[in-house]
Amino acid sequence: MKHSIKNPTIRKVRNRGFTPVRYHHESGFHDGWIYKVGTKWTYARFPSLGNVRISKADMRYVKEL
């Protein structure tokens, strides 16, 4: 998978051109990165959750690191 990073850190994520974020999900806080922004959805990768589609309304739960 081209969006996965082995042992991801904020520095590795930024160097690959992605945006590191923290997402407040119903199961807790998850760190990951945004790899694509569309018109309706923002696509993010979290090592603990996998690939996630986040709606524009739920972007209020996402904080850039």
Secondary structure, DSSP 4 states (H G I P E B T S, - for coil): -TT--SS--HHHHHHTT-EEEEEEETTEEEEEEEEEE-SSEEEEEETTTEEEEEESGGGGGEEE-
